[in-house]
Amino acid sequence: MTAFGVLILEFAACIGFGATALRLLGLLGTLRRAEQVAWGFAIGFGVLGWLLFFQGIAGLYSPVALATLLAVGVAGLVFIWGGDCKAAAEQAPPPYTPFDWMLVAALVLALLFDFFEGLAPPVDGDTLAYHFAMPKQFIEQGRLFFVPRAMDGAIPLLGQMTYIPVLALGGEKALTLWTMLSGWMATYLLFHVCRRFLDHRWSLALASIFLTVPAVVYGGGGGHVEIRNALFVLVAAFAVSEAVRTGRLKFAVLAGLGVGFFMAGKYIGLLFALASGLAILRQRRWFIHGLVLTTVALVAGGQWYVWNWMHTGDPFFPVLYGVLDYSNLAIWSIEQNEALKGLLATLETAVPASVFWAIAYPFVATLKGYPVFESGRTGFGPFVLLALPFAMASVWRFRDKLKSSPLLTIALITVLFYGFWFFSGSSQRVRQLLPALPLLLVCVGVAAAKWAKAEEMTKPLAATVLITLGLQLAGQGLFSLGAIKYALKDQSREDYLRRYVTGYDTAEWVNGHLKGPVKLYTRMRYLNYLLDVPYFYSHAQQEGVIYNARIATDARRFFRELNSRGITHMAVFEDAQENTPPHKGGHLWRPLLAAGCLEKIAEVEVKSLASRTLQITSTSRNFVLKMNDGPCQLP
């Protein structure tokens, strides 16, 4: 099947699965036709990922089995085509103003940038390391298997499950276009949520701002799951708000689906589940609503935690090390646990979890702040900060209506989730909060627009929107420049990857020269997806299957464990010398090479990129080594 054909098939399947769920809940007919597509896709995306987990357990990742699953989802479209829908209000559309046309132009330009990125091969480091690499491995083995690596292996993978059908049936281009399209659908759903509170103009403004924030531009076109988890956050928050407002149990079920799918998409979904559970207690029928939400969420999102528990004894591996018994788990140790804690402390957090920093973090992160935050390239842009005075004025002016507003529940979930996240010790990278950004935009944007309209101050707010879009589109254009050149200049895939992926020449050499029974040992995470030979990706802090900690000194043990995993070749960095500082590590191949246990078969000159966008590079060498069959003389 063609890439576009597979893309349309999976898109339709998601809408069909979601429409079926909404029909069973009796909610499909309460939505307008466009809303049915938006809400159907969001729920169906989660349903598809949920089903693919069990299909993988059964070893049914063959093309026929995957196509059959998608066909079953497509059948659910009958509920939209032949079903009822809420009638749209019949009123003449207002004439378009220059502001409206500028919004449309900004949206079209942003979509065009995204489309060019969707046509280009993936080059993002995390995407190549595991978001795309693990689905590719699952397809090659025809089943789901456990990856004993913390943070990016033994984690909830619902979003990545949806990459399997498009990659297996349509290839890489279908996969990159799928990440583009699923990111667009988060924006489309945000637009329809905004339409519940605002007119078409301001809803379009907020959706355009979301689509162009640096965090979305950075992760939306790659395999990052944050923007796709935003689908579930919007579903859950709106459903909790409706459950509180109406007292209807079906909204608690819908909220449970959204919460559960977020739990199955990322660990911090557990924090969102807690926030949503507390928010739904704001009503008379709090017990039954809370019980239903919790039960549905566990069914929709608990499978990955059971999966981890079955393989490690820890449903949150390795979070409960020291609490649960790890004595019989060979893949993790106290040294490994301390190494991981050190990594998190140095690379993931910058400020203490205090009340002061909980208040200051959003402002500091918006204004760039510490490098760990990554707010310069993956932040949320200036709009919330610029519109905050309008929103605060609105809260004061309409304070009498605040208690009855459905936005109060959404705001409560947003604040609780942020608080739980900040004080939990999670990674302080701004993009970790991206799933909740739509809720923040709804709360701040709706409040600001209401006040601006009441006070006849829409022009200053419109200027704020246009300034934000101008800045963000300039950044998106710069970010997309390489993909645009790739699409328009008829550049080969290999040349593009060589230009934008550190060390791609190493993967190209390995794919072209290593034949027969091969298993490659590598620590070059950004090459995982690009390798066409079986490999074992090793990480000093995140896995202990092969002895490779940064302070490791036992070359004999390293050699034994390489053999126990069936390693035949190694790809290593030139700069891993015996006297390499502990923070570099990976040096134990040196004594093996000196003792004749390894043979150097290739030196590959590679380009290292400090910035893909600005093409800041340096050169170095990688080595490809072969495990010798004969005895070696280790000292």
C-alpha atoms as one frame of an Amber mdcrd trajectory, in Angstrom:
protein
   0.000   0.000   0.000   1.109   3.566  -0.611   2.138   5.794   2.284  -0.839
   8.107   1.801  -3.225   5.172   1.518  -2.037   3.703   4.817  -2.183   7.150
   6.401  -5.824   7.574   5.415  -6.636   4.023   6.527  -5.262   4.491  10.056
  -6.786   7.954  10.325 -10.197   6.555   9.421  -9.711   3.622  11.797  -9.043
   5.951  14.729 -12.149   7.996  13.988 -14.164   4.794  13.638 -12.959   3.320
  16.928 -13.683   6.610  18.679 -17.106   6.986  17.097 -18.005   3.487  18.271
 -16.972   4.319  21.849 -18.926   7.582  21.799 -21.970   5.797  20.383 -21.827
   3.208  23.174 -21.701   6.033  25.714 -24.649   7.767  24.086 -22.618  10.915
  23.428 -22.067  10.794  19.672 -25.406  12.375  18.807 -24.744  15.319  21.145
 -21.824  16.469  18.972 -21.781  18.360  15.704 -20.354  16.451  12.747 -16.978
  18.194  12.889 -16.833  17.560  16.634 -17.564  13.884  16.053 -14.428  13.680
  13.909 -12.293  15.556  16.469 -13.486  13.701  19.562 -13.689  10.408  17.689
 -10.063  10.624  16.591  -8.832  11.486  20.093 -10.587   8.534  21.721  -9.943
   6.198  18.791  -6.213   6.983  18.872  -6.177   5.641  22.418  -8.363   2.646
  21.597  -6.057   1.681  18.711  -2.957   1.891  20.923  -4.735  -0.155  23.604
  -5.709  -2.906  21.147  -2.234  -3.037  19.600  -0.722  -3.865  22.995  -2.729
  -7.072  23.228  -2.218  -7.836  19.545   1.538  -7.611  20.164   1.332  -9.907
  23.188  -0.366 -12.438  20.913   2.444 -12.092  18.346   0.152 -10.711  15.645
   2.154  -7.854  14.133   2.004  -9.310  10.633   0.801  -7.018   7.828  -2.419
  -9.011   7.428  -3.260  -8.866  11.128  -2.515  -5.125  11.347  -4.558  -4.332
   8.228  -7.452  -6.365   9.625  -7.423  -4.383  12.866  -7.514  -1.105  10.960
 -10.367  -2.384   8.810 -12.376  -3.165  11.944 -11.844   0.412  13.095 -12.914
   1.848   9.747 -16.214  -0.009  10.060 -17.057   2.267  12.997 -17.404   5.200
  10.608 -20.943   3.998   9.925 -21.977   5.610  13.208 -20.893   9.005  11.856
 -22.113   8.623   8.285 -25.466   7.189   9.199 -25.909   8.489  12.723 -27.423
  11.556  14.307 -25.500  14.683  15.143 -26.187  17.950  16.880 -27.490  20.517
  14.432 -25.216  23.487  13.886 -26.659  26.884  14.679 -27.926  28.505  11.506
 -26.555  31.993  11.367 -24.805  34.025   8.737 -21.036  33.954   9.204 -19.593
  37.378  10.064 -17.496  39.078   7.394 -13.797  38.291   7.606 -11.660  41.074
   9.021  -7.963  41.639   8.248  -7.219  39.970  11.597  -9.147  36.872  10.484
  -7.244  36.665   7.222  -3.928  36.992   9.048  -4.946  34.116  11.313  -5.839
  31.960   8.310  -2.556  32.841   6.605  -0.589  31.967   9.759  -2.377  28.641
  10.096  -1.839  27.706   6.450   1.854  28.593   6.693   2.277  26.522   9.856
   0.542  23.543   8.235   2.759  23.889   5.182   5.904  23.850   7.324   4.580
  20.747   9.081   3.830  19.052   5.769   7.392  19.544   4.536   8.673  18.056
   7.797   6.308  15.123   7.347   7.851  14.391   3.944  11.410  14.328   5.314
  13.104  11.388   7.076  13.207  11.511  10.902  16.306  13.126  12.418  15.339
  13.911  16.027  17.538  12.123  18.583  14.816  10.734  20.886  12.720   9.726
  17.887  15.594   7.725  16.400  16.670   6.322  19.761  13.374   4.771  20.826
  10.121   6.404  19.668  10.548   4.977  16.154  13.260   2.422  16.899  11.229
   0.184  19.217   8.160  -0.057  16.923  10.558  -1.013  14.132  12.036  -3.787
  16.317   8.565  -4.995  17.319   7.598  -5.255  13.656  10.803  -7.141  12.793
  10.068  -9.724  15.485   6.332  -9.738  14.828   5.476  -9.274  18.477   5.769
  -7.054  21.539   8.736  -7.808  23.808  10.071  -6.253  27.004  12.925  -3.731
  26.726  14.803  -3.727  30.057  15.910  -0.103  29.920  14.711   2.618  32.270
  13.210   5.901  31.031  12.974   4.959  27.358  12.397   1.196  27.239  10.336
  -0.141  30.135   7.822   2.676  29.920   4.175   3.133  28.872   4.158   3.012
  25.055   0.556   3.527  23.968   1.419   6.357  21.565   4.277   4.404  19.995
   1.933   1.454  19.438   0.037   3.506  16.852   3.281   3.862  14.866   3.386
   0.113  14.212   0.602  -0.218  11.584   1.682   2.790   9.509   5.347   1.736
   9.547   4.619  -1.922   8.807   2.121  -1.240   6.013   3.283   2.084   4.562
   6.946   2.467   5.437   8.831   5.415   6.833   6.988   8.120   4.921   3.642
   6.899   6.220   5.091   7.007   9.732   6.373  10.591   9.510   3.120  11.733
   7.932   1.214   9.977  10.729   3.046  11.924  13.417   2.279  15.094  11.459
  -1.415  14.273  11.147  -1.912  13.111  14.736  -0.277  16.341  15.923  -2.669
  18.335  13.760  -5.614  16.527  15.309  -4.619  17.727  18.793  -4.839  21.264
  17.412  -8.166  20.494  15.741  -9.607  19.152  18.986  -8.376  22.222  20.870
 -10.200  24.404  18.341 -13.484  22.599  19.000 -13.048  22.763  22.776 -12.463
  26.511  22.453 -15.607  26.826  20.317 -17.622  25.786  23.378 -16.630  29.102
  24.950 -15.497  31.441  22.155 -16.390  32.484  18.637 -14.663  31.112  15.562
 -12.074  33.920  15.433 -10.591  33.551  18.914 -10.797  29.763  18.783  -8.745
  29.825  15.591  -6.265  32.182  17.244  -5.680  29.865  20.202  -5.401  26.787
  17.972  -2.849  28.545  15.732  -0.803  29.622  18.736  -0.730  26.054  20.036
   0.297  24.609  16.665   3.279  26.974  16.423   4.655  26.966  19.986   8.294
  25.769  19.985   7.481  22.632  22.012   4.942  21.521  19.393   7.222  22.416
  16.485  10.044  20.440  18.115   8.115  17.291  18.984   4.979  17.315  16.850
   6.590  16.047  13.659   8.776  13.471  15.392   7.911  10.539  17.567   7.533
  12.497  20.811   4.251  11.581  22.487   3.524  14.794  24.417   1.400  16.435
  21.719  -0.509  13.189  21.175  -1.096  12.870  24.912  -2.680  16.327  24.692
  -5.584  14.592  22.921  -6.297  12.579  26.051  -5.843  15.539  28.378  -8.434
  17.563  26.467 -10.887  14.650  26.474 -10.431  13.966  30.181 -10.546  17.571
  31.399 -13.630  18.441  29.365 -15.362  15.218  30.474 -14.579  15.867  34.152
 -15.941  19.390  33.766 -19.143  18.054  32.227 -19.454  15.356  34.898 -19.254
  18.051  37.595 -21.676  20.329  35.752 -24.318  17.764  34.795 -23.796  14.904
  37.252 -24.106  12.403  34.371 -22.130   9.215  34.849 -21.303   8.776  31.163
 -18.932  11.736  31.389 -17.083  10.019  34.235 -16.609   7.024  31.915 -15.313
   9.300  29.156 -12.975  11.006  31.626 -11.687   7.581  32.687 -10.831   6.756
  29.080  -8.887   9.995  28.625  -7.073   9.598  31.945  -6.279   5.925  31.302
  -4.905   6.547  27.828  -2.646   9.293  29.206  -1.446   6.878  31.904  -0.666
   4.382  29.133   1.183   7.052  27.160   3.578   8.400  29.797   4.316   7.980
  33.483   3.264  11.530  34.342  -0.216  10.508  33.231  -0.463   9.090  36.756
  -0.151  12.633  38.123  -2.853  13.816  35.750  -5.041  10.921  36.903  -4.682
  12.128  40.485  -5.546  15.697  39.483  -8.604  14.588  37.516  -9.751  12.277
  40.304  -9.643  15.091  42.839 -11.417  17.516  40.493 -14.335  15.165  39.830
 -15.057  15.036  43.563 -16.527  18.573  43.330 -20.104  17.291  43.199 -22.781
  15.522  45.187 -22.268  12.106  43.503 -18.535  12.252  44.093 -18.067   8.649
  45.232 -19.636   6.856  42.260 -18.067   9.267  39.763 -14.642   8.840  41.323
 -15.020   5.066  41.407 -16.090   4.889  37.758 -13.284   7.190  36.582 -10.690
   5.158  38.495 -11.963   1.784  37.279 -12.141   2.812  33.619  -8.716   4.468
  33.828  -7.139   1.293  35.198  -8.652  -0.792  32.411  -7.608   1.718  29.718
  -4.117   2.423  31.025  -3.023  -0.233  33.499  -1.669  -2.797  31.052   1.807
  -1.267  30.762   2.237  -1.243  34.534   1.250  -4.908  34.729   3.700  -5.566
  31.880   6.551  -3.939  33.843   5.565  -5.783  37.026   5.564  -9.136  35.248
   9.149  -8.611  34.005  10.755  -6.730  36.899   8.451  -6.954  39.912   8.107
  -3.154  39.825   5.154  -1.620  37.940   7.054   1.678  37.718  10.519   0.193
  37.048  12.864   1.258  38.551  11.096   3.900  40.673  10.419   1.567  43.605
  13.994   0.316  43.918  14.714   0.093  47.639  11.023  -0.339  48.409  10.436
  -3.587  46.507  12.763  -6.590  46.468  15.192  -6.327  43.534  17.593  -9.006
  44.782  16.641 -11.495  42.048  16.632  -8.956  39.221  19.916  -9.300  37.359
  19.339  -6.272  35.136  19.402  -3.699  37.965  21.634  -3.013  40.950  22.297
  -0.357  43.549  25.168   0.976  41.426  22.870   1.229  38.424  20.203   2.928
  40.495  22.644   5.504  41.856  23.918   6.168  38.344  20.381   6.844  37.120
  19.658   9.144  40.060  22.830  11.059  39.251  21.758  11.428  35.635  18.348
  12.780  36.640  19.877  15.195  39.121  22.342  16.664  36.633  20.465  16.559
  33.320  16.776  16.756  34.249  16.435  19.164  37.200  17.807  22.645  37.835
  15.818  24.175  40.712  14.603  22.791  44.054  11.007  21.652  44.500  10.008
  24.584  46.712   6.917  26.761  46.872   8.920  29.742  45.609  10.123  27.878
  42.530   6.697  26.351  41.915   5.418  29.922  41.458   8.492  31.256  39.697
   9.085  28.343  37.309   6.456  29.291  34.661   7.792  32.844  34.432  11.477
  31.904  34.477  10.939  29.098  31.976   9.020  31.414  29.634  11.879  33.910
  29.736  14.349  31.061  28.976  15.781  30.327  32.419  18.137  27.407  33.033
  19.448  25.270  30.137  17.779  22.182  31.635  14.366  23.759  31.002  15.102
  23.885  27.228  12.591  26.705  27.017  14.549  28.422  24.273  13.900  25.693
  21.689  11.068  23.672  23.252   9.183  26.238  25.328   5.595  27.484  25.202
   6.129  30.886  23.614   5.140  34.303  25.003   1.343  34.300  24.598   0.301
  33.099  28.061   2.588  35.629  29.735   1.369  38.460  27.483  -2.313  37.556
  27.877  -2.133  36.937  31.625  -3.034  40.544  32.611  -6.179  40.322  30.439
  -7.089  36.977  32.045  -6.537  38.232  35.600  -8.696  41.267  34.912 -11.381
  38.936  33.585 -11.311  36.770  36.709 -11.887  39.866  38.840 -14.622  41.338
  36.652 -16.578  38.079  36.300 -15.823  36.725  39.777 -19.534  36.313  40.533
 -19.873  33.823  37.666 -16.638  31.994  38.379 -18.084  29.329  40.657 -20.594
  28.138  38.070 -18.177  28.257  35.125 -17.101  24.899  33.620 -13.689  26.487
  33.142 -13.165  26.404  36.907 -12.907  22.608  36.855 -10.504  22.712  33.897
  -8.397  25.336  35.670  -8.367  23.238  38.841  -7.117  20.181  36.943  -4.422
  22.300  35.284  -3.161  23.750  38.571  -3.263  20.408  40.402  -1.429  18.618
  37.601   1.254  21.291  37.480   1.701  21.158  41.253   1.935  17.368  41.350
   4.406  17.422  38.469   6.654  20.085  39.980   6.848  18.568  43.462   7.198
  14.981  42.207  10.833  15.441  41.197  10.075  14.754  37.533  12.160  16.130
  34.680  11.943  19.928  34.644  12.094  20.189  30.851   9.255  22.485  29.813
   8.055  20.122  27.094   7.064  17.562  29.735   4.090  19.845  30.455   3.045
  20.082  26.810   0.007  17.753  27.220  -1.519  20.290  29.644  -0.702  23.374
  27.543  -4.070  23.226  25.704  -5.869  23.458  29.067  -3.802  26.493  30.009
  -4.522  28.120  26.643  -8.248  27.466  27.051  -8.364  28.971  30.541  -6.161
  32.010  29.852  -7.363  32.558  26.280 -11.077  32.354  27.058 -10.762  34.625
  30.089  -8.661  37.157  28.170 -11.017  37.215  25.170 -14.122  37.633  27.370
 -12.630  40.596  29.207 -11.263  42.192  26.033 -14.677  42.002  24.403 -16.477
  43.404  27.458 -14.024  46.282  27.794 -13.680  46.878  24.040  -9.979  46.009
  24.264  -9.870  43.402  21.516  -7.264  45.259  19.452  -4.501  44.996  22.098
  -5.299  41.308  22.562  -5.295  40.784  18.791  -1.902  42.468  18.639  -0.668
  40.055  21.311  -1.862  37.130  19.187  -0.208  38.431  16.022   3.091  39.201
  17.768   3.128  35.682  19.195   2.331  34.071  15.853   4.941  36.170  14.076
   7.702  35.142  16.481   6.689  31.498  16.545   6.301  31.184  12.783   9.756
  32.696  12.291  11.182  30.031  14.584   9.185  27.278  12.881  10.371  28.416
   9.469  13.994  28.262  10.574  13.421  24.837  12.132  11.755  23.525   8.942
  14.327  24.918   6.522  16.175  21.636   6.116  12.988  19.687   5.425  11.863
  22.293   2.889  15.171  22.020   1.037  14.887  18.224   1.096  11.425  18.322
  -0.462  12.226  20.923  -3.124  15.782  20.003  -4.128  15.315  16.293  -4.817
  17.921  15.447  -2.170  18.472  11.751  -1.405  17.447  10.285   1.936  21.066
   9.339   2.651  22.385  12.843   1.983  19.691  14.353   4.205  20.422  11.966
   7.072  24.160  12.499   6.678  23.586  16.232   7.021  21.235  16.148  10.015
  22.044  13.014  12.050  25.233  12.785  14.088  27.318   9.828  12.945  24.957
   8.629  10.231  27.933   7.398   8.191  28.501   4.741  10.861  25.011   3.316
  10.404  25.432   3.459   6.631  28.709   1.517   6.843  27.236  -1.097   9.180
  24.149  -1.603   6.989  26.290  -1.948   3.877  29.068  -4.192   5.173  27.839
  -6.411   8.024  26.113  -9.488   6.617  25.053 -12.861   7.926  24.510 -13.589
  11.639  25.219 -10.178  13.185  24.397  -8.509  16.483  25.860  -5.057  16.989
  26.660  -3.482  20.371  26.152   0.286  20.248  25.833   3.230  22.586  24.969
   5.630  19.757  21.299   6.105  20.579  20.593   8.338  17.574  21.453   5.471
  15.187  19.061   2.852  16.592  16.201   3.362  14.130  18.625   3.721  11.200
  20.318   0.358  11.772  19.085  -2.487   9.579  21.005  -5.197  11.473  20.083
  -6.675  14.877  21.620  -4.589  17.647  21.812  -4.148  21.397  21.645  -0.531
  22.536  23.544  -0.059  25.795  23.279   2.898  28.175  25.515   3.547  31.159
  22.768   4.768  33.493  19.554   3.324  32.119  20.250  -0.392  31.790  22.386
  -3.015  33.484  22.068  -5.969  31.121  25.657  -5.497  29.943  28.257  -4.196
  32.403  29.046  -0.734  31.063  28.657   1.771  33.890  30.736   4.915  33.537
  32.966   3.892  36.436  33.250   0.286  35.213  36.748  -1.242  35.304  36.226
  -5.014  34.950  36.984  -5.772  31.304  36.612  -9.516  31.856  33.045  -9.109
  33.079  32.285  -6.792  30.158  33.628  -9.390  27.722  31.612 -12.220  29.321
  28.383 -10.244  29.117  29.004  -9.265  25.497  29.283 -12.959  24.670  26.227
 -13.846  26.735  24.141 -11.471  24.613  25.490 -12.887  21.350  27.333  -9.707
  20.361  29.398 -10.125  17.166  30.378  -6.494  16.465  30.665  -3.148  18.260
  30.278   0.470  17.141  32.235   2.765  19.475  33.336   6.376  19.797  36.942
   7.350  19.119  37.126   9.558  22.246  36.464   6.669  24.682  40.089   6.391
  25.851  41.263   4.492  28.902  41.822   7.784  30.705  38.445   9.173  29.705
  36.777  10.986  32.627  34.017   9.003  34.407  31.288  11.171  32.913  32.282
   9.931  29.445  32.725   6.213  30.073  32.325   3.428  27.524  36.078   2.736
  27.526  36.172  -0.997  28.300  36.491  -1.965  24.656  40.044  -0.572  24.698
  41.629  -3.327  26.831  39.668  -5.921  24.830  41.129  -4.547  21.598  44.645
  -4.544  23.060  44.243  -8.150  24.222  43.109  -9.394  20.820  39.508 -10.015
  21.884  38.368  -7.443  19.324  39.532  -6.545  15.842  39.124  -3.097  14.308
  37.490  -3.494  10.891  36.499   0.082  10.062  37.218   3.714  10.913  34.406
   6.042   9.932  34.801   9.812   9.905  31.582  11.333  11.211  30.040  14.751
  11.680  28.734  15.640  15.132  25.973  18.227  15.319  25.643  20.669  18.200
  22.631  22.197  16.396  20.735  20.708  13.449  18.870  23.939  12.789  21.979
  26.148  12.682  24.277  23.378  11.336  26.899  23.828  14.070  29.159  20.813
  13.554  32.457  19.191  14.421  34.166  16.056  13.109  35.389  12.902  14.846
  35.796   9.196  14.162  33.811   6.107  15.079  35.211   2.585  15.024  33.516
  -0.660  14.060  34.999  -3.647  15.870  34.565  -7.402  15.401  34.542  -9.963
  18.216  37.347 -12.450  17.557  36.501 -16.144  17.636  39.776 -17.314  19.122
  41.099 -16.885  22.671  42.262 -13.512  23.874  44.811 -12.617  26.528  43.151
 -10.257  28.981  45.539  -9.005  31.706
